Amino acid sequence: MGVTDGVISSIAPTRPGTDDSGTEDSGTEDSGTGETGAGGTGMWLVPGLLDLQVNGYAGVDFNDGHLEAAGVGQVVHAEWQLGAPAICPTLITGPEERILDALAVIAAARRSDPMLRHAIPCVHVEGPHLSTEEGPRGAHDPAFLRPPDINELARWQRAAEGAVGIVTIAPELPGALDYIKAAVAQGVVVSLGHSAATREQITAAADAGAALSTHLGNGCALLLPRHDNQLWPQLADDRLAAGFIADGHHLPADMFVAMTRAKGVDRSVLISDSVALAGSPPGRYRTAVGGAVELSPSQRLSLAGSEGKLLAGSVSSLTQCLSWAIDIAGLAPVVAFQMATANPWRVLAGGAMAAEALGRGALRIGAPADLSLFQHDPRSGWIEARAVLVAGVPVLAGHPYAGKGPEGPHVAKPGVTADRSIGGRSK
């Protein structure tokens, strides 16, 4: 593959029967969606991953009120080492001043470095216009939940220099539908989440222009009626793409497979929902967002005292989520990679960030050279980045942050294959 001036200039598929060195091998995989196998070596060259929901990483919390531009860069560089060229920093419920301050810091970081601007296509604001009910609100602080206000969105955009690209809202709140219409008219992608909405309210939100469901299957009541609940209309409505946290804790594998099958390959998006505690040892912590939390030995992060039932984000990276989706849930690699590349970029392309998303998430001539070469180890189940380009620039080997990204445990499960269109186990 040739790269010139930061874009893909030529593509030469690996010759069947050889690996990259020309040695005879078993053949070449071609996904048809931008994933190219390297001659049966267990390596895949894919367009750059995009994580639509990153609350923090590598010890940096976007929501603790102490964010600095250097911290934004630290998260981006850590994500590069794991194979993710692009992320959407995610700000959650809090006082407006804290949200505005964080947006201004992220805007300054993007302004200071073209590589950071390229790596951060937009910001996702998840809240504060969410359900106040326990369960649906999750770890969001009820003291700062408030009704939707389009004027607050305008203040966010001024602080962010127009970079707010996704807003998560509970559609049942008073004024939510007018807010959705106004936000969509401004080019913001509106996502539904942390909600106790009825099917009628979900449908009305999609009618108003909502285009995404935030971490579907989470941010809802612990117990739902089997028929009349918010999951079915969101799965059934083709106007809504859906994000899924594939860390093995937010959704069990069978539910994850069933939900992605129902939503469809093209409308399913893998996200990490990662937080700053990624890579920390098990224990009890106090965080700026969520307060007291507990991290179990299995890397399940939950609100303290909830017996693990109320989750407080994920400590997995998007690459680790890909490992779980392929090795445990049994998704074919071509499907899993599409859910972490082409699909999230397609979500952004539907809003004002279309220019930022232009051509990204695909392996084709003229597309930005955001590329990740992954190798899958069938013994451990890990997918590891072997090379990463961001806008044509190598960022993995020799980078000052190389090797500093946190590594959480991953347990491979034998007997799981990926020969179905969208996951499942084959005997």
C-alpha positions as CSV (number, residue, x, y, z in Angstrom):
1,M,0.0,0.0,0.0
2,G,1.3,3.4,-1.0
3,V,0.9,6.6,1.1
4,T,1.6,10.0,-0.3
5,D,1.0,13.3,1.6
6,G,-1.1,11.6,4.3
7,V,-3.5,9.8,2.0
8,I,-3.6,6.3,0.4
9,S,-2.1,6.6,-3.0
10,S,-2.1,2.9,-4.1
11,I,-3.3,-0.5,-3.0
12,A,-1.7,-3.8,-4.0
13,P,-3.4,-6.8,-2.4
14,T,-1.2,-9.5,-0.9
15,R,-0.7,-12.2,-3.5
16,P,-2.7,-15.3,-2.6
17,G,-0.4,-18.1,-1.3
18,T,2.3,-15.8,0.1
19,D,2.8,-13.8,3.2
20,D,4.3,-10.3,3.3
21,S,7.8,-11.7,2.8
22,G,6.8,-13.7,-0.2
23,T,7.0,-17.0,1.6
24,E,4.3,-19.6,0.6
25,D,1.3,-19.4,2.9
26,S,-2.3,-20.4,3.0
27,G,-3.9,-17.5,1.1
28,T,-5.2,-14.0,1.4
29,E,-8.3,-12.8,3.2
30,D,-10.2,-9.9,1.7
31,S,-13.0,-8.6,3.8
32,G,-14.7,-6.4,1.2
33,T,-15.0,-3.7,3.8
34,G,-11.5,-2.5,4.1
35,E,-10.0,-5.4,6.2
36,T,-7.2,-7.2,4.4
37,G,-5.5,-10.3,5.8
38,A,-1.8,-10.6,5.4
39,G,-1.5,-13.9,3.6
40,G,-3.1,-16.1,6.3
41,T,-0.5,-14.9,8.9
42,G,-3.2,-13.8,11.4
43,M,-2.5,-10.1,10.6
44,W,-5.1,-7.6,9.4
45,L,-4.6,-4.2,7.9
46,V,-7.6,-2.0,8.7
47,P,-8.6,1.6,8.3
48,G,-8.1,3.5,11.5
49,L,-10.3,2.7,14.5
50,L,-12.6,5.4,15.9
51,D,-13.9,5.2,19.5
52,L,-17.0,7.4,19.9
53,Q,-16.9,7.2,23.7
54,V,-13.8,7.8,25.7
55,N,-14.2,9.3,29.1
56,G,-10.5,9.1,29.9
57,Y,-7.6,6.7,29.6
58,A,-4.0,6.2,30.8
59,G,-4.7,8.0,34.1
60,V,-6.3,11.0,32.5
61,D,-9.9,11.9,33.3
62,F,-11.6,14.2,30.9
63,N,-14.2,15.0,33.6
64,D,-12.3,15.6,36.8
65,G,-12.1,19.4,36.4
66,H,-8.3,19.4,36.1
67,L,-7.9,18.6,32.4
68,E,-5.0,20.1,30.6
69,A,-4.0,20.1,27.0
70,A,-1.1,17.8,27.7
71,G,-3.5,15.3,29.2
72,V,-5.6,15.3,26.1
73,G,-2.4,14.5,24.1
74,Q,-1.5,11.8,26.6
75,V,-4.8,10.0,26.0
76,V,-4.5,10.3,22.2
77,H,-0.9,9.0,22.2
78,A,-1.9,6.1,24.5
79,E,-4.7,5.2,22.2
80,W,-2.4,5.3,19.2
81,Q,-0.1,2.7,20.9
82,L,-3.1,0.4,21.1
83,G,-4.1,0.8,17.4
84,A,-6.8,3.5,17.6
85,P,-5.9,6.6,15.5
86,A,-9.0,8.5,16.5
87,I,-11.3,9.1,19.5
88,C,-14.2,11.3,20.6
89,P,-13.4,12.6,24.1
90,T,-16.5,12.2,26.1
91,L,-17.7,14.7,28.8
92,I,-20.5,13.5,31.1
93,T,-22.9,15.2,33.5
94,G,-21.5,17.9,35.7
95,P,-21.7,21.6,36.4
96,E,-21.8,23.7,33.2
97,E,-18.6,25.4,34.2
98,R,-16.7,22.1,34.3
99,I,-18.0,21.0,30.9
100,L,-17.1,24.4,29.4
101,D,-13.6,24.3,30.8
102,A,-13.0,20.8,29.5
103,L,-14.4,21.7,26.1
104,A,-12.1,24.8,26.0
105,V,-9.0,22.6,26.9
106,I,-9.8,20.1,24.2
107,A,-10.3,22.9,21.7
108,A,-6.9,24.3,22.6
109,A,-5.3,20.9,22.2
110,R,-6.8,20.5,18.8
111,R,-5.8,24.0,17.8
112,S,-2.2,23.5,18.9
113,D,-1.4,20.3,17.0
114,P,-2.8,19.2,13.6
115,M,-2.2,15.6,14.5
116,L,-4.4,16.0,17.6
117,R,-7.1,17.7,15.5
118,H,-7.0,14.8,13.1
119,A,-7.2,12.3,16.0
120,I,-10.1,14.1,17.6
121,P,-12.8,14.6,15.0
122,C,-15.3,15.9,17.6
123,V,-16.4,15.7,21.2
124,H,-19.2,13.7,22.6
125,V,-21.2,15.2,25.5
126,E,-23.1,12.5,27.3
127,G,-25.5,14.4,29.6
128,P,-26.5,16.3,31.6
129,H,-29.9,16.0,29.9
130,L,-30.5,12.4,31.2
131,S,-33.0,10.5,33.3
132,T,-33.0,11.2,37.0
133,E,-34.2,7.7,37.8
134,E,-31.9,5.3,39.6
135,G,-30.7,2.7,37.1
136,P,-31.2,4.7,33.9
137,R,-29.0,7.5,35.2
138,G,-26.1,5.1,35.9
139,A,-23.1,6.8,37.5
140,H,-24.2,10.3,36.5
141,D,-24.4,12.7,39.4
142,P,-28.1,13.5,40.0
143,A,-27.2,16.9,41.5
144,F,-26.2,18.1,38.0
145,L,-28.9,16.5,35.8
146,R,-31.0,19.2,34.2
147,P,-33.5,19.7,31.4
148,P,-32.3,20.1,27.8
149,D,-31.4,23.7,26.9
150,I,-30.4,24.6,23.4
151,N,-28.8,27.7,24.7
152,E,-26.4,25.6,26.8
153,L,-25.5,23.7,23.6
154,A,-24.6,27.0,22.0
155,R,-22.3,27.8,24.9
156,W,-20.7,24.4,24.6
157,Q,-20.1,25.0,20.9
158,R,-18.5,28.4,21.6
159,A,-16.1,26.9,24.2
160,A,-15.3,23.9,21.9
161,E,-14.8,26.0,18.8
162,G,-17.7,24.1,17.1
163,A,-16.3,20.6,18.0
164,V,-19.3,19.2,19.8
165,G,-20.4,16.5,17.4
166,I,-22.5,14.1,19.5
167,V,-24.9,14.8,22.4
168,T,-26.6,12.0,24.4
169,I,-30.0,12.8,25.7
170,A,-32.9,11.1,27.4
171,P,-35.8,11.6,24.9
172,E,-38.6,11.5,27.5
173,L,-37.5,14.8,29.2
174,P,-39.6,17.9,28.7
175,G,-38.5,19.8,25.7
176,A,-36.3,17.0,24.4
177,L,-37.9,16.7,21.0
178,D,-37.5,20.4,20.3
179,Y,-33.9,20.2,21.5
180,I,-33.3,17.2,19.2
181,K,-34.7,19.0,16.2
182,A,-32.6,22.2,16.9
183,A,-29.4,20.2,17.6
184,V,-29.8,18.1,14.4
185,A,-30.4,21.3,12.4
186,Q,-27.0,22.5,13.6
187,G,-25.3,19.3,12.5
188,V,-25.0,17.6,15.9
189,V,-25.6,13.9,16.0
190,V,-28.1,13.2,18.8
191,S,-27.9,9.9,20.6
192,L,-30.4,8.4,23.0
193,G,-29.2,7.1,26.3
194,H,-29.5,6.9,30.1
195,S,-33.2,6.9,29.6
196,A,-36.5,5.4,30.8
197,A,-38.3,6.3,27.6
198,T,-41.3,4.5,26.2
199,R,-41.4,3.1,22.7
200,E,-43.5,6.0,21.6
201,Q,-40.9,8.5,23.0
202,I,-38.1,6.5,21.2
203,T,-40.0,6.7,17.9
204,A,-40.7,10.4,18.4
205,A,-37.0,11.1,19.0
206,A,-36.0,9.2,15.8
207,D,-38.7,11.2,14.0
208,A,-37.1,14.4,15.3
209,G,-33.7,13.3,13.9
210,A,-32.0,11.2,16.6
211,A,-29.5,8.9,14.8
212,L,-27.7,6.8,17.5
213,S,-28.3,4.9,20.7
214,T,-25.6,5.3,23.4
215,H,-24.2,2.0,24.8
216,L,-27.5,0.2,24.1
217,G,-28.4,-2.4,26.7
218,N,-26.9,-0.2,29.4
219,G,-28.0,3.0,31.0
220,C,-31.5,1.6,31.6
221,A,-33.5,0.1,34.5
222,L,-32.0,-3.1,36.0
223,L,-35.3,-4.9,35.4
224,L,-37.4,-4.3,32.2
225,P,-40.8,-5.6,31.1
226,R,-40.1,-8.4,28.6
227,H,-42.2,-6.8,25.8
228,D,-42.8,-3.1,26.4
229,N,-39.3,-1.7,27.0
230,Q,-37.0,0.7,25.3
231,L,-34.6,-1.9,23.9
232,W,-36.8,-3.3,21.2
233,P,-37.8,-0.1,19.5
234,Q,-34.2,1.0,19.4
235,L,-33.1,-2.3,17.9
236,A,-35.9,-2.3,15.4
237,D,-35.6,1.3,14.1
238,D,-33.3,1.4,11.1
239,R,-32.8,5.2,11.6
240,L,-30.8,4.5,14.7
241,A,-27.3,3.1,14.8
242,A,-26.3,1.7,18.1
243,G,-23.2,1.7,20.2
244,F,-22.3,-1.5,22.2
245,I,-19.6,-1.8,24.9
246,A,-17.9,-5.0,24.1
247,D,-15.8,-5.4,27.2
248,G,-17.4,-8.6,28.5
249,H,-19.0,-6.8,31.5
250,H,-21.6,-4.4,30.1
251,L,-23.2,-7.1,27.9
252,P,-22.9,-10.9,28.2
253,A,-21.7,-12.5,24.9
254,D,-25.0,-14.0,24.0
255,M,-26.9,-10.7,24.5
256,F,-24.2,-8.8,22.6
257,V,-24.5,-11.3,19.6
258,A,-28.3,-11.2,19.6
259,M,-28.4,-7.4,19.8
260,T,-25.9,-6.8,17.0
261,R,-27.7,-9.4,14.8
262,A,-30.9,-7.5,15.4
263,K,-29.4,-4.1,14.8
264,G,-27.5,-5.4,11.8
265,V,-23.8,-5.2,10.9
266,D,-24.0,-1.8,9.2
267,R,-25.7,-0.1,12.2
268,S,-23.7,-1.6,15.0
269,V,-20.8,0.3,16.5
270,L,-18.2,-1.0,19.0
271,I,-17.2,1.5,21.7
272,S,-15.1,1.2,24.8
273,D,-16.6,3.7,27.3
274,S,-13.2,3.7,28.8
275,V,-12.3,5.7,31.9
276,A,-9.1,6.9,33.5
277,L,-8.8,3.8,35.8
278,A,-8.0,1.6,32.8
279,G,-4.9,-0.4,33.8
280,S,-5.4,0.1,37.6
281,P,-5.2,-2.9,40.0
282,P,-8.4,-4.2,41.6
283,G,-9.6,-2.1,44.6
284,R,-11.9,0.6,45.8
285,Y,-11.3,4.1,44.3
286,R,-12.9,7.6,44.6
287,T,-13.3,9.3,41.3
288,A,-14.5,12.8,40.3
289,V,-17.3,11.2,38.3
290,G,-19.2,8.5,40.1
291,G,-17.7,9.0,43.5
292,A,-16.8,5.7,45.2
293,V,-16.2,2.9,42.7
294,E,-15.0,-0.7,42.9
295,L,-12.8,-2.4,40.4
296,S,-13.0,-6.2,40.7
297,P,-10.3,-8.7,39.9
298,S,-12.1,-9.5,36.7
299,Q,-11.8,-5.8,35.7
300,R,-15.5,-5.0,36.3
301,L,-15.9,-1.3,37.4
302,S,-19.0,-0.6,39.3
303,L,-20.4,1.9,41.9
304,A,-19.4,1.0,45.4
305,G,-22.1,-0.8,47.3
306,S,-24.1,-1.9,44.2
307,E,-22.7,-5.4,44.3
308,G,-21.4,-5.0,40.8
309,K,-24.8,-4.2,39.3
310,L,-24.4,-0.5,38.5
311,L,-21.4,-0.1,36.2
312,A,-19.2,3.0,36.2
313,G,-17.6,2.8,32.8
314,S,-15.1,0.4,31.3
315,V,-11.4,-0.2,31.9
316,S,-11.0,-1.7,28.4
317,S,-9.6,-0.1,25.3
318,L,-11.4,-0.4,21.9
319,T,-8.7,-2.8,20.8
320,Q,-9.4,-5.0,23.9
321,C,-13.1,-4.8,23.0
322,L,-12.3,-6.0,19.5
323,S,-10.4,-8.9,21.0
324,W,-13.4,-9.9,23.2
325,A,-15.9,-9.4,20.3
326,I,-13.8,-11.8,18.0
327,D,-12.4,-14.3,20.5
328,I,-15.3,-14.6,23.0
329,A,-18.4,-13.4,21.2
330,G,-17.3,-15.1,18.0
331,L,-17.7,-12.2,15.6
332,A,-15.9,-12.7,12.3
333,P,-12.9,-10.3,12.2
334,V,-14.4,-8.6,9.1
335,V,-17.6,-7.8,11.0
336,A,-15.9,-6.7,14.2
337,F,-13.4,-4.3,12.4
338,Q,-16.3,-2.8,10.4
339,M,-18.1,-2.0,13.7
340,A,-15.0,-0.2,14.9
341,T,-14.0,1.6,11.7
342,A,-16.4,2.3,8.9
343,N,-19.5,2.3,11.1
344,P,-18.5,5.0,13.6
345,W,-17.2,7.2,10.8
346,R,-20.5,6.8,9.0
347,V,-22.3,8.1,12.2
348,L,-20.2,11.2,12.2
349,A,-20.6,11.7,8.4
350,G,-24.3,12.2,9.0
351,G,-23.7,15.5,11.0
352,A,-21.7,18.7,10.8
353,M,-18.5,16.6,11.2
354,A,-19.0,15.2,7.7
355,A,-15.8,17.0,6.6
356,E,-13.9,15.5,9.5
357,A,-15.2,12.0,8.6
358,L,-14.7,12.4,4.8
359,G,-13.1,9.3,3.4
360,R,-12.1,7.9,6.8
361,G,-12.9,4.3,7.9
362,A,-12.1,2.8,4.5
363,L,-9.2,1.4,2.6
364,R,-9.4,3.1,-0.8
365,I,-7.2,5.4,-2.9
366,G,-7.6,9.0,-1.8
367,A,-8.7,8.1,1.8
368,P,-6.7,9.5,4.7
369,A,-3.9,7.1,5.6
370,D,-5.2,6.2,9.1
371,L,-4.1,2.6,9.2
372,S,-3.6,-0.1,11.8
373,L,-1.9,-3.4,11.3
374,F,-3.1,-5.9,13.9
375,Q,-1.9,-9.4,14.7
376,H,-4.2,-11.9,16.4
377,D,-2.6,-14.4,18.7
378,P,-5.0,-17.4,18.8
379,R,-3.4,-18.7,22.0
380,S,-4.0,-15.6,24.1
381,G,-6.9,-14.2,22.2
382,W,-5.2,-10.8,22.0
383,I,-5.3,-8.5,19.0
384,E,-2.2,-6.3,19.2
385,A,-1.1,-3.4,17.0
386,R,2.1,-4.0,15.0
387,A,2.0,-0.7,13.0
388,V,-0.1,2.4,13.2
389,L,-0.3,5.4,10.8
390,V,-2.1,8.6,11.6
391,A,-2.5,10.8,8.5
392,G,0.3,8.8,7.0
393,V,2.7,9.4,10.0
394,P,4.0,6.3,11.8
395,V,3.1,6.7,15.5
396,L,3.8,3.3,17.1
397,A,7.4,2.3,16.8
398,G,9.7,4.5,18.8
399,H,7.0,6.9,19.9
400,P,7.6,8.4,23.4
401,Y,4.4,6.8,24.6
402,A,5.1,3.4,23.2
403,G,4.5,0.7,25.7
404,K,2.9,2.9,28.3
405,G,-0.7,2.1,27.4
406,P,-2.4,0.1,30.1
407,E,-3.0,-3.6,29.4
408,G,-6.0,-5.2,31.1
409,P,-6.3,-9.0,31.4
410,H,-7.9,-11.0,28.6
411,V,-8.9,-14.6,29.0
412,A,-9.3,-16.5,25.8
413,K,-12.1,-19.1,25.6
414,P,-11.3,-22.1,23.5
415,G,-13.7,-23.5,20.9
416,V,-15.1,-20.1,19.7
417,T,-14.9,-19.6,16.0
418,A,-16.0,-16.8,13.7
419,D,-17.6,-18.4,10.7
420,R,-21.0,-16.9,10.9
421,S,-22.1,-13.6,9.5
422,I,-22.4,-11.9,12.9
423,G,-20.9,-14.0,15.7
424,G,-22.1,-17.0,17.6
425,R,-20.4,-20.2,18.4
426,S,-19.8,-23.1,16.1
427,K,-19.3,-26.6,17.5
